[in-house]
Amino acid sequence: MTGEHGAERPGTWEYYDRRAVEGARTIGHALAYWKGLGVEATLSEIEAEAAEVRQLIRSMPPSPFVEVGAGPGTFTADLPGWGIALDQSEAALRVVRSGPDGTPVVRGDARRLPVRDRAVARVFAAHIYGLLTKEERRPFLSEARRIAEELVVVDAGRPPGVPAEHWQHRTLGGGETFSVFRRHFDAEALAAEIDGRPLFSGRFYVMVTA
């Protein structure tokens, strides 16, 4: 993620750009992910947590927002209010554009958001904060606080045995393998890290607000 849409870490960002072409991720993909990390899980357990997170998102007060790291729009249609979906991947944004909700899209860098100061009420970031290295997290948090009153983060939980952070090898349908940096979170620890409070603390998903 850089000023040239990810050139500093081509492995991670190229992976997500290429993966977007394969379409939205499903609960089945999530189950395969956790099983690949050695976690005992069932489809129904992950699906139940995902449904709770979606309900929490939908219950937030409607407000102007920027969705950072929107990807192929996994949560875009759930966001209450009006705003824009931002991602470094043009392929992901093409998927969002083709969706039914009509949310405008912008290609951009999470560390240099192309939005004026206090332009929106909320920054929503799902499964992007946990991909950022320490050097990338600081400018992202600074930018989120610059443009919005509230930051809402949804990310991966940390079941027992899963490391707090590590580099993973990911393989796409065509057989290409990429190295991806990934963190997993306890909701209380994540909330403390971004000076916020937990909204949901699950095995597979966490949600915090700051």
C-alpha positions in Angstrom: 0.0 0.0 0.0 1.7 3.2 -1.2 1.1 6.3 -3.2 1.2 4.1 -6.3 -1.5 1.7 -5.1 0.5 -0.9 -3.2 3.9 -0.9 -4.9 5.8 -1.3 -1.6 4.1 -4.6 -0.8 3.2 -6.1 -4.1 2.7 -9.6 -2.7 -0.1 -8.7 -0.4 -1.9 -6.1 -2.5 -1.5 -8.0 -5.8 -3.0 -11.0 -4.1 -6.2 -9.1 -3.1 -6.4 -7.4 -6.5 -6.2 -10.8 -8.2 -8.5 -12.4 -5.7 -11.2 -9.9 -6.3 -11.6 -11.2 -9.8 -12.7 -14.5 -8.3 -15.7 -12.8 -6.7 -16.9 -12.2 -3.1 -15.8 -14.5 -0.4 -18.3 -16.8 1.2 -18.7 -18.4 4.6 -17.2 -21.5 3.0 -14.1 -19.6 2.2 -13.9 -18.5 5.8 -14.3 -22.0 7.1 -11.5 -23.2 4.8 -9.3 -20.3 6.1 -9.8 -21.2 9.7 -9.3 -24.9 9.1 -6.1 -24.1 7.3 -4.9 -22.5 10.5 -5.7 -25.6 12.5 -8.9 -24.2 14.1 -11.8 -26.5 14.9 -14.8 -24.8 13.4 -18.1 -25.4 11.7 -19.9 -23.5 9.0 -22.8 -22.8 11.3 -20.5 -21.3 14.0 -18.9 -18.9 11.5 -22.2 -18.1 9.9 -23.8 -17.2 13.2 -21.0 -14.8 14.1 -21.0 -13.2 10.7 -24.8 -12.7 11.0 -24.3 -10.9 14.4 -21.7 -8.6 12.9 -23.9 -7.7 10.0 -26.8 -7.0 12.3 -24.6 -4.7 14.4 -23.4 -2.9 11.3 -27.0 -2.4 10.0 -28.1 -1.1 13.5 -25.5 1.7 13.5 -27.1 5.2 13.1 -27.2 6.2 9.4 -24.4 8.7 8.6 -22.0 9.8 5.9 -19.2 7.3 5.6 -16.0 6.2 3.8 -15.5 2.5 3.6 -11.8 1.9 3.5 -10.6 -1.4 2.1 -14.0 -2.1 0.7 -12.7 -5.1 -1.4 -15.5 -6.6 -3.6 -18.1 -5.0 -1.3 -18.6 -7.7 1.3 -20.1 -5.3 3.8 -20.9 -2.3 1.5 -24.6 -2.9 1.2 -24.9 -3.3 5.0 -23.6 0.1 5.8 -26.3 2.5 6.9 -26.2 6.0 5.5 -24.5 7.3 2.3 -20.9 7.4 1.3 -18.1 6.0 -0.8 -16.3 2.7 -1.0 -12.5 3.0 -1.3 -9.9 0.4 -2.2 -6.5 0.1 -3.7 -7.7 -2.6 -6.1 -9.4 -1.5 -9.3 -10.6 -5.1 -9.8 -12.3 -5.0 -6.4 -14.0 -1.7 -7.2 -15.3 -3.0 -10.5 -17.2 -5.6 -8.4 -18.6 -2.9 -6.1 -19.7 -0.9 -9.1 -21.6 -3.8 -10.5 -23.5 -4.2 -7.2 -27.1 -3.2 -6.7 -26.7 -0.5 -4.0 -25.0 2.0 -6.2 -22.3 3.2 -3.7 -19.8 5.5 -5.5 -16.2 4.1 -5.5 -12.8 5.7 -5.3 -9.4 4.1 -5.8 -7.0 5.2 -3.2 -4.5 4.6 -0.4 -5.6 4.0 3.2 -2.6 6.0 4.4 -3.5 9.1 2.3 -7.3 9.2 2.1 -8.5 11.5 -0.7 -11.1 13.2 1.6 -11.1 16.6 3.2 -10.9 17.0 7.0 -14.1 16.0 8.9 -15.9 15.3 5.6 -17.7 12.3 7.0 -19.0 11.0 10.3 -17.7 7.4 10.0 -14.8 5.5 8.6 -15.6 1.8 8.3 -12.7 -0.7 7.8 -13.4 -4.4 7.5 -10.5 -6.9 7.2 -8.0 -4.2 6.2 -6.6 -3.1 9.6 -5.3 -6.6 10.2 -3.4 -6.5 6.9 -1.4 -3.4 7.8 2.1 -3.5 9.2 3.0 -1.3 12.2 4.4 1.4 9.8 1.2 1.4 7.8 -1.2 1.4 10.8 -0.1 4.8 12.2 -0.9 6.9 9.1 -4.1 5.0 8.5 -5.3 5.8 12.0 -4.2 9.4 11.7 -6.1 9.7 8.4 -9.2 8.1 9.8 -9.2 10.6 12.7 -8.6 13.4 10.3 -11.6 12.8 8.1 -14.2 11.3 10.5 -15.7 11.5 14.0 -15.8 7.7 14.3 -13.8 4.7 13.2 -15.4 1.2 13.1 -13.1 -1.8 12.6 -14.3 -5.3 11.8 -11.5 -7.9 11.6 -10.5 -11.5 12.3 -10.8 -12.9 15.8 -8.1 -15.0 17.4 -9.1 -18.5 18.4 -6.7 -20.4 20.6 -3.5 -21.5 18.9 -3.7 -18.8 16.2 -0.7 -16.4 16.2 -1.3 -12.7 16.8 0.5 -11.9 13.6 2.4 -13.8 10.9 3.1 -14.0 7.2 0.8 -16.4 5.4 1.2 -18.2 2.0 -2.0 -17.8 0.0 -2.8 -19.6 -3.3 -5.3 -18.4 -5.9 -7.3 -20.6 -8.2 -4.7 -20.4 -11.0 -2.0 -21.8 -8.6 -0.1 -18.5 -8.0 1.2 -18.2 -4.4 1.5 -15.0 -2.5 2.9 -13.9 0.9 0.3 -12.0 2.9 0.8 -10.3 6.3 -2.1 -11.1 8.7 -3.0 -10.2 12.3 -5.7 -11.8 14.4 -7.3 -10.0 17.3 -8.8 -10.2 20.8 -11.5 -7.5 20.8 -10.4 -5.9 24.0 -6.8 -5.6 22.8 -7.8 -4.2 19.4 -10.0 -1.6 21.2 -7.1 -0.6 23.4 -4.8 -0.3 20.4 -7.1 2.2 18.6 -8.3 3.9 21.8 -11.8 2.5 21.3 -14.3 0.0 22.8 -15.4 -3.4 21.7 -18.8 -3.9 20.0 -18.4 -7.6 19.3 -16.0 -10.2 20.6 -16.2 -13.6 18.8 -13.9 -16.4 17.9 -13.8 -15.5 14.2 -14.9 -11.9 14.1 -14.3 -8.8 16.2 -15.8 -5.4 15.9 -14.7 -2.2 17.7 -15.4 1.5 17.5 -13.2 4.5 18.3 
